[in-house]
Amino acid sequence: MLAADSVLLHETHPVPLHETLSEPKQRFEQLVLPHFDAAYNLARWLTRNDHDAQDVVQEAVLRAYRFFDGLRGEARPWLLSIVRNTCFTWLRANRPADTVGFSDGIAELIPADDDGPEVLAARSFDRKMLNEAIGALPLQFREALILRELEDLSYKDIARITDVPIGTVMSRLARARRLLAESLGATPNISGTQVHK
């Protein structure tokens, strides 16, 4: 007997490939997943490694999904808080030396059409120096700087993510900026702008 000749014992309905998502899954995708790039960016700067950041973000997104019903307020700070905590858990387990001593406008230039190879090379070199200087900052200062300058979060959101008072966020940012300026060979003047030595 051929398979085509077989008799169906009961009527079957094929399941559509684009099965509709449940309400919580749809809400999660709408509210949380748009902030995936910010989550990866934070994890990348805290772990200093692409592959480790991917692992941390994957774990953090799973945790976020598991505890999605606990979301109160905005999704971005909530997700970044989970990413931060997951990063610290991962760092303590895999690189405890990175967490020693941790207690509790960086704009990219857009090249103009008339920029020559020398200008583009200088910008590339400056960007590399800046990334290395940020990466060399102590963890708590690097974290505050990334959340404020690269993720453009408010002091209040940073305080909520890092679970410290706003004053601590402000002092960490001030120290991070000072250390960054010193590392790059610049000193802040009274107005706060950078003057190169």
C-alpha positions as CSV (number, residue, x, y, z in Angstrom):
1,M,0.0,0.0,0.0
2,L,1.3,3.4,-0.9
3,A,1.4,6.3,1.5
4,A,-0.9,8.3,-0.8
5,D,-3.5,5.5,-0.6
6,S,-3.6,5.5,3.2
7,V,-6.8,6.5,4.9
8,L,-6.8,9.3,7.4
9,L,-8.2,8.1,10.7
10,H,-9.0,11.6,11.8
11,E,-9.0,15.0,10.2
12,T,-5.8,17.0,10.8
13,H,-5.3,20.7,10.4
14,P,-1.8,21.9,9.6
15,V,-0.3,24.3,12.1
16,P,0.5,27.6,10.3
17,L,4.2,28.4,10.3
18,H,3.6,31.9,11.5
19,E,1.7,30.8,14.6
20,T,0.6,33.9,16.5
21,L,2.6,34.7,19.6
22,S,1.0,34.8,23.0
23,E,0.2,38.1,24.5
24,P,3.2,38.1,26.9
25,K,5.6,37.1,24.1
26,Q,4.3,39.9,21.9
27,R,4.7,42.5,24.7
28,F,8.2,41.2,25.4
29,E,9.2,41.6,21.8
30,Q,7.6,45.1,21.5
31,L,9.0,46.5,24.8
32,V,12.3,44.7,25.4
33,L,13.8,43.5,22.2
34,P,14.3,47.0,20.7
35,H,16.9,47.6,23.4
36,F,18.9,44.5,22.5
37,D,21.7,46.7,20.9
38,A,22.0,48.8,24.0
39,A,22.2,45.6,26.1
40,Y,25.0,44.2,23.9
41,N,26.8,47.5,23.9
42,L,26.8,47.6,27.7
43,A,27.9,44.0,28.0
44,R,30.6,44.5,25.4
45,W,32.1,47.4,27.3
46,L,31.9,45.7,30.7
47,T,33.3,42.3,29.6
48,R,35.7,43.8,27.0
49,N,35.1,40.8,24.7
50,D,32.5,40.3,21.9
51,H,31.9,36.6,22.5
52,D,31.6,37.0,26.3
53,A,29.2,39.9,25.7
54,Q,27.1,37.7,23.5
55,D,26.9,35.0,26.1
56,V,26.1,37.5,28.9
57,V,23.3,39.2,26.8
58,Q,21.8,35.8,25.9
59,E,21.6,34.9,29.6
60,A,20.3,38.4,30.5
61,V,17.6,38.2,27.8
62,L,16.5,34.8,29.1
63,R,16.4,36.2,32.6
64,A,14.4,39.2,31.4
65,Y,11.9,37.0,29.6
66,R,11.6,34.7,32.7
67,F,10.9,37.7,34.9
68,F,9.1,39.9,32.4
69,D,6.0,40.1,34.6
70,G,8.1,42.0,37.1
71,L,8.7,44.9,34.7
72,R,7.7,48.1,36.2
73,G,8.3,51.4,34.4
74,E,10.5,51.7,31.3
75,A,11.9,48.6,29.6
76,R,15.3,49.9,28.7
77,P,16.7,50.7,32.2
78,W,15.1,47.4,33.4
79,L,16.8,45.4,30.7
80,L,20.1,47.2,31.2
81,S,19.9,46.5,34.9
82,I,19.5,42.8,34.2
83,V,22.4,42.9,31.8
84,R,24.6,44.7,34.3
85,N,23.8,42.2,37.0
86,T,24.4,39.3,34.7
87,C,27.8,40.9,33.6
88,F,28.9,41.2,37.2
89,T,27.8,37.6,38.0
90,W,29.7,36.4,34.9
91,L,32.8,38.5,35.7
92,R,32.9,37.3,39.4
93,A,32.8,33.7,38.1
94,N,35.2,34.0,35.1
95,R,37.4,37.0,35.7
96,P,37.3,38.0,39.4
97,A,40.3,40.2,39.0
98,D,38.2,42.6,36.9
99,T,35.9,43.2,39.8
100,V,38.6,44.0,42.4
101,G,38.1,47.4,43.8
102,F,34.5,47.6,42.7
103,S,32.2,48.6,45.5
104,D,28.9,49.7,46.2
105,G,29.5,62.7,24.7
106,I,31.5,60.5,23.0
107,A,30.4,61.3,19.5
108,E,31.8,59.7,16.4
109,L,32.9,62.1,13.7
110,I,31.3,61.7,10.4
111,P,34.0,61.9,7.7
112,A,33.4,64.6,5.1
113,D,33.7,63.8,1.4
114,D,36.8,65.9,1.0
115,D,38.7,64.3,3.9
116,G,41.9,62.8,2.7
117,P,43.5,59.5,3.9
118,E,45.6,61.3,6.5
119,V,42.5,62.8,8.2
120,L,40.7,59.5,8.1
121,A,43.7,57.7,9.5
122,A,44.0,60.3,12.3
123,R,40.4,59.8,13.2
124,S,40.7,56.1,13.2
125,F,43.7,56.4,15.5
126,D,41.9,58.8,17.8
127,R,38.9,56.5,18.0
128,K,41.2,53.5,18.8
129,M,42.9,55.5,21.5
130,L,39.6,56.6,23.0
131,N,38.2,53.0,23.0
132,E,41.4,51.8,24.7
133,A,41.2,54.6,27.2
134,I,37.6,53.8,28.0
135,G,38.4,50.1,28.2
136,A,41.2,50.8,30.7
137,L,38.9,52.7,33.1
138,P,38.0,50.9,36.4
139,L,34.8,49.0,36.0
140,Q,32.5,51.2,38.0
141,F,33.7,54.3,36.1
142,R,33.6,52.6,32.7
143,E,30.0,51.4,33.4
144,A,28.8,54.9,34.4
145,L,30.4,56.5,31.4
146,I,29.0,54.0,28.9
147,L,25.5,54.3,30.3
148,R,25.6,58.1,30.2
149,E,27.6,59.0,27.1
150,L,27.0,56.0,24.8
151,E,23.6,54.9,25.9
152,D,22.4,58.5,26.7
153,L,20.6,57.4,29.9
154,S,19.6,60.0,32.5
155,Y,21.4,60.1,35.9
156,K,18.1,58.7,37.4
157,D,18.1,55.7,35.1
158,I,21.8,55.0,35.7
159,A,21.2,55.2,39.5
160,R,18.3,52.7,39.1
161,I,20.4,50.4,36.9
162,T,23.5,50.4,39.1
163,D,21.5,50.5,42.4
164,V,23.4,53.5,43.8
165,P,22.3,57.1,44.7
166,I,22.3,59.7,42.0
167,G,25.1,61.5,43.8
168,T,27.3,58.4,43.4
169,V,26.5,58.3,39.7
170,M,27.5,61.9,39.3
171,S,30.8,61.4,41.2
172,R,31.6,58.3,39.2
173,L,30.9,60.2,35.9
174,A,33.1,63.0,37.1
175,R,36.0,60.7,38.0
176,A,35.5,58.7,34.8
177,R,35.8,61.8,32.7
178,R,38.8,63.1,34.6
179,L,40.6,59.7,34.3
180,L,39.7,59.6,30.6
181,A,41.0,63.1,30.1
182,E,44.2,62.3,31.9
183,S,44.6,59.1,29.9
184,L,44.2,60.9,26.6
185,G,46.6,63.7,27.6
186,A,44.0,66.4,28.1
187,T,43.2,68.4,31.2
188,P,39.8,69.9,31.8
189,N,39.7,73.7,32.1
190,I,37.2,75.7,34.3
191,S,34.5,75.7,31.7
192,G,34.7,71.8,31.5
193,T,36.0,71.7,27.9
194,Q,39.2,69.8,27.2
195,V,42.5,71.6,26.6
196,H,45.3,69.4,25.2
197,K,48.7,69.7,26.8
